[in-house]
Amino acid sequence: MICLFNSVKKKNYIQMKKTGIALTLLFAVGITAEAAQAPDLKKIVTGEYRAASVPEFHSLLDGEHYLAPADNNRMIVKYSYKTGSPVDTLFNVAKARECTFDAFAGYELSPDESQLLIYTDPESIYRRSYKARYYTFEIRRNLVKSLSEGKQQAPLFSPNGRMVAFVRDNNIFLKKLDYGTESQITTDGKKNEVINGVPDWVYEEEFSMNQAMSWAPDNSALAYIKFNESGVKEYPMQLFRGQAPDLKEYELYPGEFSYKYPVAGEENSKVSVHTFHVENKVTKKIKVQADDQDYIPRVRFTQDPSKLAIMTFNRHQNLFRLHFANPGSGVSKVVLQDENDAYVNPDNMDQINFYPEFFTFMSEKSGYRHLYQYGMSGALMRQLTKGNWDVTDYYGYDPKTKAFYFQAAKESPLRREVYKVDAKGQILPVAAEKGTNKAHFSDNFRYYQLYFTDTETPMQVSVKDDKGKTLRVLETNEGLQRRLQNTTLSKKEFFQFALPTGEKLNGYLMKPAGFNASKKYPVVMVQYSGPGSQQVLDRWGMDWTQYLASQGFMVACVDGRGTGARGAEFERQTYRRLGVKESEDQIAAARYLATLPYVDGARMAIWGWSFGGYNTLMALTGGDVFKVGIAVAPVTDWKFYDSVYTERYMRTPKENKEGYMAASALERAGNLKGKLLIITGSADDNVHPQNTYEFTEALVQKDIPFDMHVYTNRNHFINGGNTSLHLYRKMADYLKTNL
């Protein structure tokens, strides 16, 4: 297959990459100059070594221009894709009429491109949700107006740009911009009881959503999801004063944050779909073929205002259905369903795109994740991609050329390429340089931003045209490369090894600074290991593994069974017994590494965060190959974790009692081997500190020594103030002391 980066076309890429040659050589041969220094842990943690990137452009409808913020978020400028030159300034805080703020945090353009929504002072709620002060900006009149009083959540323009729906205090409001009037659409919203238009905690976390509304394309109706979480049990979290931030109100007595969190097998929110009709102000409940245990994670209008798409999963999440509902009658019908013996990938929902005559769909029904084209009746038109490889993202469809654009792990699970399927069904490469390629296209598909990286090349960003010609280079990370010229860096060396089953696993190895093949080195295994995840990828990174390598550790990473981009069978073999095969694979990888002449098999450690922390505990309680383990924010028993994620892979505790027992690190705590450092944040709303407290209590009662650290008021990311540096330094020191 001839890719656009080969032969003549490759010259453009070489020009872009020249500035990275020096760093590439440092990776390839190592730094021998006397001035070479180890990576600074503080600079790693604070992001000083992080590769710069360029945000995706906001393409305008003509496909020839895009918007981007400028002047430190004081301006929004219109640029030409072809030349990169500014052609207009849409917004300027210094010149906009009645503008009361000095800079903005973000913005959104209305579908008709007549208005902007601009926000300031964002306030995080959970992982994806936030509220902020929103303003509308009428481009023609150069006029800023406050959207409403206080802060709002998840505002959504109508297609004609004349209305904005938004959420405040769990209720939906409608602002008509022409008249400046605000009306309340729902009135039953109440904290920890009923939520309208935005998801509850578990939907947000596990279905990757922060909004649950959609406008009809003719502006006639607003569809929304209602979450009744009154039957879900509350989970209280204590808050203390702390220092970063300083919660002065809790100086003497702790406060409490309480929210609804359904654990595996317990009651979920009852969800329903409703439509509000703007003209007559009538709200209708849509009749959906689903029971009160089913999930409704998406509502999206098609391009036909009489067809509202409603996406549902059964509670086991092995049956996905796409419904089309009439917003006027409230009647719906199933037009497509996808089933799997284990589970259907929820990410496939966001690969559904609606066009006038058809829609795209992603499925693993062939054994690999591929792209399909369906008519609006639900009849299959054709399978767009085929082969023993996974499509990893869908970019869109060009109606002029009738080509579909996508990203895939076609050449190797370790890499990503960009392709298109043309009108004849041929799969043609768009960007297939060996490494990780990602694209973001203009609306007319005549231009795209190309993001490229590999293990030896920090992120490179360029703008290309539809012939593959480089129009300009946006980012080479030349400054980062200069900063790293005198820093000792270790190259990732990919390898494979075979399990006793014959299956081959992918991994990488980072040899320590000053590596001498005649010596034996301690090994730190880093991993995440969760379903569908990948850590072993051909991409550049500068994290604490480079610091560990500079301190004399050999670093290894292996993607075990259950990880992604290797087809449905490989991923789903961990179904109903999470952590069993995954931890066995880390143990097997450690034993394989111990056979290498330069590895000290008596000095091996394993580390992980979240699922990786859980898998660390499973490995320490399932074998004796690791001298040290560090588990950060770990699940310790799946009965403690949320319903959506856990039941997708494990079903409920009642349905799979044996599987839960086998997958419980808590149940096998008495088998712990090696030194353990376990770490949690006291306000982790995702993996509750309960997991750590129950596991360590079991160790105490079995008289097994361990080390533990709790970070005050910290959530699942354990950051803020000096926290991250303290955490990584503690872990590094623990490895140095005990290995």
Solvent accessible surface area in square Angstrom, and as a share of the most:
residue,aa,sasa,rsa
1,M,140,0.62
2,I,141,0.71
3,C,16,0.10
4,L,59,0.30
5,F,5,0.02
6,N,56,0.29
7,S,90,0.58
8,V,105,0.60
9,K,68,0.29
10,K,73,0.31
11,K,132,0.56
12,N,45,0.23
13,Y,1,0.01
14,I,79,0.40
15,Q,113,0.50
16,M,3,0.01
17,K,50,0.21
18,K,102,0.43
19,T,55,0.32
20,G,1,0.01
21,I,93,0.47
22,A,49,0.38
23,L,1,0.00
24,T,34,0.20
25,L,99,0.49
26,L,33,0.16
27,F,12,0.05
28,A,55,0.43
29,V,114,0.65
30,G,28,0.27
31,I,28,0.14
32,T,130,0.76
33,A,59,0.46
34,E,183,0.82
35,A,61,0.47
36,A,31,0.24
37,Q,125,0.56
38,A,51,0.39
39,P,3,0.02
40,D,61,0.32
41,L,13,0.07
42,K,110,0.46
43,K,83,0.35
44,I,17,0.09
45,V,29,0.17
46,T,79,0.46
47,G,15,0.14
48,E,90,0.40
49,Y,15,0.06
50,R,161,0.59
51,A,26,0.20
52,A,47,0.36
53,S,62,0.40
54,V,27,0.16
55,P,103,0.65
56,E,89,0.40
57,F,16,0.07
58,H,69,0.31
59,S,16,0.10
60,L,12,0.06
61,L,116,0.58
62,D,73,0.38
63,G,0,0.00
64,E,47,0.21
65,H,43,0.19
66,Y,10,0.04
67,L,1,0.01
68,A,18,0.14
69,P,59,0.37
70,A,25,0.20
71,D,78,0.40
72,N,126,0.64
73,N,49,0.25
74,R,93,0.34
75,M,44,0.20
76,I,0,0.00
77,V,8,0.05
78,K,50,0.21
79,Y,43,0.16
80,S,14,0.09
81,Y,1,0.00
82,K,132,0.56
83,T,85,0.50
84,G,21,0.20
85,S,52,0.34
86,P,88,0.56
87,V,78,0.45
88,D,78,0.40
89,T,58,0.34
90,L,23,0.11
91,F,1,0.00
92,N,24,0.13
93,V,22,0.13
94,A,90,0.70
95,K,152,0.65
96,A,10,0.08
97,R,113,0.41
98,E,123,0.55
99,C,29,0.17
100,T,114,0.66
101,F,25,0.10
102,D,117,0.61
103,A,40,0.31
104,F,10,0.04
105,A,45,0.35
106,G,12,0.12
107,Y,46,0.17
108,E,68,0.30
109,L,12,0.06
110,S,2,0.01
111,P,67,0.42
112,D,62,0.32
113,E,53,0.24
114,S,45,0.29
115,Q,19,0.08
116,L,0,0.00
117,L,2,0.01
118,I,0,0.00
119,Y,42,0.16
120,T,16,0.09
121,D,77,0.40
122,P,68,0.43
123,E,78,0.35
124,S,91,0.59
125,I,66,0.33
126,Y,49,0.19
127,R,99,0.36
128,R,85,0.31
129,S,6,0.04
130,Y,67,0.26
131,K,74,0.31
132,A,0,0.00
133,R,101,0.37
134,Y,13,0.05
135,Y,31,0.12
136,T,8,0.05
137,F,1,0.00
138,E,40,0.18
139,I,46,0.23
140,R,199,0.73
141,R,96,0.35
142,N,52,0.27
143,L,8,0.04
144,V,4,0.02
145,K,98,0.41
146,S,64,0.41
147,L,1,0.00
148,S,17,0.11
149,E,148,0.66
150,G,43,0.41
151,K,38,0.16
152,Q,1,0.00
153,Q,29,0.13
154,A,15,0.12
155,P,9,0.06
156,L,35,0.18
157,F,6,0.02
158,S,0,0.00
159,P,36,0.23
160,N,43,0.22
161,G,1,0.01
162,R,124,0.45
163,M,16,0.07
164,V,0,0.00
165,A,0,0.00
166,F,0,0.00
167,V,1,0.00
168,R,53,0.19
169,D,118,0.61
170,N,31,0.16
171,N,13,0.07
172,I,0,0.00
173,F,23,0.10
174,L,3,0.02
175,K,26,0.11
176,K,58,0.25
177,L,27,0.14
178,D,77,0.40
179,Y,160,0.61
180,G,47,0.45
181,T,72,0.42
182,E,71,0.32
183,S,49,0.32
184,Q,85,0.38
185,I,21,0.11
186,T,9,0.05
187,T,112,0.65
188,D,68,0.35
189,G,15,0.14
190,K,117,0.50
191,K,140,0.59
192,N,26,0.13
193,E,67,0.30
194,V,20,0.11
195,I,15,0.08
196,N,0,0.00
197,G,0,0.00
198,V,6,0.04
199,P,12,0.07
200,D,7,0.04
201,W,8,0.03
202,V,1,0.00
203,Y,1,0.00
204,E,4,0.02
205,E,20,0.09
206,E,21,0.09
207,F,4,0.02
208,S,56,0.36
209,M,11,0.05
210,N,59,0.30
211,Q,54,0.24
212,A,4,0.03
213,M,12,0.05
214,S,14,0.09
215,W,18,0.06
216,A,0,0.00
217,P,49,0.31
218,D,73,0.38
219,N,31,0.16
220,S,52,0.34
221,A,1,0.01
222,L,0,0.00
223,A,0,0.00
224,Y,4,0.02
225,I,0,0.00
226,K,34,0.14
227,F,0,0.00
228,N,58,0.30
229,E,10,0.04
230,S,67,0.43
231,G,40,0.38
232,V,5,0.03
233,K,141,0.60
234,E,91,0.41
235,Y,44,0.17
236,P,74,0.47
237,M,9,0.04
238,Q,96,0.43
239,L,38,0.19
240,F,79,0.33
241,R,75,0.27
242,G,26,0.25
243,Q,168,0.75
244,A,38,0.29
245,P,89,0.56
246,D,54,0.28
247,L,41,0.20
248,K,132,0.56
249,E,122,0.55
250,Y,54,0.21
251,E,105,0.47
252,L,151,0.75
253,Y,174,0.66
254,P,60,0.38
255,G,12,0.11
256,E,113,0.51
257,F,68,0.28
258,S,23,0.15
259,Y,5,0.02
260,K,14,0.06
261,Y,7,0.03
262,P,5,0.03
263,V,38,0.22
264,A,6,0.05
265,G,38,0.37
266,E,65,0.29
267,E,76,0.34
268,N,10,0.05
269,S,5,0.03
270,K,68,0.29
271,V,24,0.14
272,S,21,0.14
273,V,1,0.00
274,H,19,0.09
275,T,0,0.00
276,F,16,0.07
277,H,30,0.13
278,V,19,0.11
279,E,171,0.77
280,N,97,0.50
281,K,140,0.59
282,V,64,0.37
283,T,62,0.36
284,K,74,0.32
285,K,134,0.57
286,I,5,0.03
287,K,141,0.60
288,V,30,0.17
289,Q,108,0.48
290,A,39,0.30
291,D,90,0.47
292,D,85,0.44
293,Q,72,0.32
294,D,20,0.10
295,Y,2,0.01
296,I,7,0.04
297,P,0,0.00
298,R,27,0.10
299,V,7,0.04
300,R,69,0.25
301,F,20,0.08
302,T,4,0.02
303,Q,99,0.44
304,D,51,0.27
305,P,50,0.32
306,S,48,0.31
307,K,57,0.24
308,L,0,0.00
309,A,0,0.00
310,I,0,0.00
311,M,0,0.00
312,T,4,0.02
313,F,3,0.01
314,N,37,0.19
315,R,31,0.11
316,H,47,0.21
317,Q,1,0.00
318,N,27,0.14
319,L,31,0.15
320,F,4,0.02
321,R,54,0.20
322,L,0,0.00
323,H,0,0.00
324,F,9,0.04
325,A,2,0.01
326,N,61,0.31
327,P,11,0.07
328,G,33,0.32
329,S,65,0.42
330,G,2,0.02
331,V,88,0.51
332,S,23,0.15
333,K,130,0.55
334,V,45,0.26
335,V,18,0.10
336,L,13,0.07
337,Q,87,0.39
338,D,10,0.05
339,E,111,0.50
340,N,38,0.19
341,D,139,0.72
342,A,8,0.06
343,Y,6,0.02
344,V,7,0.04
345,N,25,0.13
346,P,16,0.10
347,D,80,0.42
348,N,4,0.02
349,M,2,0.01
350,D,71,0.37
351,Q,21,0.09
352,I,1,0.00
353,N,50,0.25
354,F,19,0.08
355,Y,34,0.13
356,P,93,0.59
357,E,133,0.60
358,F,18,0.07
359,F,0,0.00
360,T,0,0.00
361,F,4,0.02
362,M,0,0.00
363,S,0,0.00
364,E,16,0.07
365,K,105,0.45
366,S,65,0.42
367,G,28,0.27
368,Y,58,0.22
369,R,22,0.08
370,H,1,0.00
371,L,0,0.00
372,Y,4,0.02
373,Q,13,0.06
374,Y,16,0.06
375,G,11,0.10
376,M,33,0.15
377,S,90,0.58
378,G,18,0.17
379,A,60,0.47
380,L,94,0.47
381,M,103,0.46
382,R,77,0.28
383,Q,48,0.21
384,L,9,0.05
385,T,1,0.00
386,K,132,0.56
387,G,35,0.34
388,N,125,0.64
389,W,27,0.09
390,D,10,0.05
391,V,0,0.00
392,T,35,0.21
393,D,46,0.24
394,Y,16,0.06
395,Y,47,0.18
396,G,9,0.08
397,Y,28,0.11
398,D,9,0.05
399,P,91,0.57
400,K,176,0.75
401,T,79,0.46
402,K,112,0.47
403,A,2,0.01
404,F,2,0.01
405,Y,15,0.06
406,F,0,0.00
407,Q,18,0.08
408,A,0,0.00
409,A,4,0.03
410,K,49,0.21
411,E,111,0.50
412,S,19,0.12
413,P,36,0.23
414,L,17,0.08
415,R,46,0.17
416,R,28,0.10
417,E,4,0.02
418,V,0,0.00
419,Y,1,0.00
420,K,55,0.23
421,V,1,0.00
422,D,25,0.13
423,A,58,0.45
424,K,176,0.75
425,G,36,0.34
426,Q,102,0.45
427,I,36,0.18
428,L,66,0.33
429,P,9,0.06
430,V,9,0.05
431,A,0,0.00
432,A,22,0.17
433,E,25,0.11
434,K,136,0.58
435,G,1,0.01
436,T,26,0.15
437,N,0,0.00
438,K,80,0.34
439,A,3,0.02
440,H,48,0.21
441,F,20,0.08
442,S,1,0.01
443,D,72,0.37
444,N,31,0.16
445,F,20,0.08
446,R,117,0.43
447,Y,6,0.02
448,Y,3,0.01
449,Q,0,0.00
450,L,0,0.00
451,Y,11,0.04
452,F,0,0.00
453,T,10,0.06
454,D,19,0.10
455,T,17,0.10
456,E,32,0.15
457,T,2,0.01
458,P,0,0.00
459,M,46,0.21
460,Q,0,0.00
461,V,0,0.00
462,S,0,0.00
463,V,0,0.00
464,K,1,0.01
465,D,23,0.12
466,D,69,0.36
467,K,136,0.58
468,G,5,0.05
469,K,111,0.47
470,T,25,0.14
471,L,48,0.24
472,R,46,0.17
473,V,61,0.35
474,L,55,0.27
475,E,38,0.17
476,T,25,0.14
477,N,5,0.03
478,E,77,0.35
479,G,24,0.23
480,L,5,0.02
481,Q,6,0.03
482,R,146,0.53
483,R,138,0.50
484,L,0,0.00
485,Q,82,0.36
486,N,83,0.43
487,T,10,0.06
488,T,28,0.16
489,L,11,0.05
490,S,12,0.08
491,K,73,0.31
492,K,35,0.15
493,E,68,0.31
494,F,66,0.28
495,F,38,0.16
496,Q,99,0.44
497,F,15,0.06
498,A,60,0.46
499,L,9,0.04
500,P,135,0.85
501,T,91,0.53
502,G,51,0.49
503,E,54,0.24
504,K,107,0.45
505,L,0,0.00
506,N,12,0.06
507,G,0,0.00
508,Y,12,0.05
509,L,9,0.05
510,M,1,0.00
511,K,49,0.21
512,P,4,0.02
513,A,40,0.31
514,G,76,0.73
515,F,63,0.26
516,N,63,0.32
517,A,63,0.49
518,S,101,0.65
519,K,116,0.49
520,K,117,0.50
521,Y,23,0.09
522,P,12,0.08
523,V,0,0.00
524,V,0,0.00
525,M,0,0.00
526,V,10,0.06
527,Q,8,0.03
528,Y,71,0.27
529,S,4,0.02
530,G,0,0.00
531,P,22,0.14
532,G,36,0.35
533,S,22,0.14
534,Q,26,0.11
535,Q,70,0.31
536,V,1,0.00
537,L,16,0.08
538,D,9,0.04
539,R,98,0.36
540,W,24,0.08
541,G,31,0.30
542,M,20,0.09
543,D,71,0.37
544,W,8,0.03
545,T,8,0.05
546,Q,6,0.03
547,Y,28,0.11
548,L,0,0.00
549,A,0,0.00
550,S,21,0.14
551,Q,66,0.29
552,G,28,0.27
553,F,9,0.04
554,M,0,0.00
555,V,0,0.00
556,A,0,0.00
557,C,1,0.00
558,V,2,0.01
559,D,10,0.05
560,G,1,0.01
561,R,18,0.07
562,G,1,0.01
563,T,2,0.01
564,G,6,0.06
565,A,17,0.13
566,R,62,0.23
567,G,5,0.05
568,A,9,0.07
569,E,153,0.68
570,F,18,0.08
571,E,18,0.08
572,R,23,0.08
573,Q,45,0.20
574,T,5,0.03
575,Y,37,0.14
576,R,80,0.29
577,R,99,0.36
578,L,1,0.00
579,G,0,0.00
580,V,23,0.13
581,K,66,0.28
582,E,2,0.01
583,S,2,0.01
584,E,85,0.38
585,D,0,0.00
586,Q,0,0.00
587,I,13,0.06
588,A,23,0.18
589,A,0,0.00
590,A,0,0.00
591,R,132,0.48
592,Y,70,0.27
593,L,1,0.00
594,A,39,0.30
595,T,102,0.59
596,L,34,0.17
597,P,94,0.59
598,Y,35,0.13
599,V,2,0.01
600,D,29,0.15
601,G,34,0.33
602,A,78,0.61
603,R,74,0.27
604,M,2,0.01
605,A,0,0.00
606,I,0,0.00
607,W,31,0.11
608,G,0,0.00
609,W,48,0.17
610,S,19,0.12
611,F,6,0.02
612,G,0,0.00
613,G,0,0.00
614,Y,0,0.00
615,N,0,0.00
616,T,0,0.00
617,L,0,0.00
618,M,0,0.00
619,A,0,0.00
620,L,1,0.01
621,T,6,0.04
622,G,43,0.41
623,G,20,0.20
624,D,103,0.53
625,V,27,0.15
626,F,7,0.03
627,K,88,0.37
628,V,0,0.00
629,G,0,0.00
630,I,0,0.00
631,A,0,0.00
632,V,0,0.00
633,A,1,0.01
634,P,0,0.00
635,V,4,0.02
636,T,0,0.00
637,D,6,0.03
638,W,2,0.01
639,K,92,0.39
640,F,21,0.09
641,Y,15,0.06
642,D,0,0.00
643,S,0,0.00
644,V,0,0.00
645,Y,32,0.12
646,T,0,0.00
647,E,1,0.00
648,R,10,0.04
649,Y,16,0.06
650,M,0,0.00
651,R,47,0.17
652,T,21,0.12
653,P,38,0.24
654,K,197,0.83
655,E,78,0.35
656,N,10,0.05
657,K,148,0.63
658,E,132,0.59
659,G,2,0.02
660,Y,14,0.05
661,M,103,0.46
662,A,25,0.19
663,A,0,0.00
664,S,0,0.00
665,A,0,0.00
666,L,30,0.15
667,E,88,0.40
668,R,52,0.19
669,A,0,0.00
670,G,37,0.36
671,N,78,0.40
672,L,14,0.07
673,K,100,0.42
674,G,40,0.39
675,K,92,0.39
676,L,0,0.00
677,L,5,0.03
678,I,0,0.00
679,I,0,0.00
680,T,1,0.01
681,G,0,0.00
682,S,19,0.12
683,A,13,0.10
684,D,0,0.00
685,D,26,0.14
686,N,7,0.04
687,V,3,0.02
688,H,2,0.01
689,P,11,0.07
690,Q,57,0.25
691,N,1,0.00
692,T,1,0.01
693,Y,94,0.36
694,E,74,0.33
695,F,0,0.00
696,T,8,0.05
697,E,83,0.37
698,A,20,0.16
699,L,0,0.00
700,V,81,0.46
701,Q,129,0.57
702,K,108,0.46
703,D,129,0.67
704,I,33,0.17
705,P,116,0.73
706,F,53,0.22
707,D,55,0.29
708,M,72,0.32
709,H,51,0.23
710,V,54,0.31
711,Y,17,0.06
712,T,67,0.39
713,N,22,0.11
714,R,28,0.10
715,N,60,0.31
716,H,14,0.06
717,F,91,0.38
718,I,1,0.00
719,N,76,0.39
720,G,33,0.32
721,G,69,0.67
722,N,95,0.48
723,T,13,0.08
724,S,26,0.16
725,L,14,0.07
726,H,78,0.35
727,L,1,0.00
728,Y,43,0.16
729,R,112,0.41
730,K,62,0.26
731,M,0,0.00
732,A,1,0.01
733,D,68,0.35
734,Y,26,0.10
735,L,1,0.00
736,K,87,0.37
737,T,112,0.65
738,N,24,0.12
739,L,23,0.12
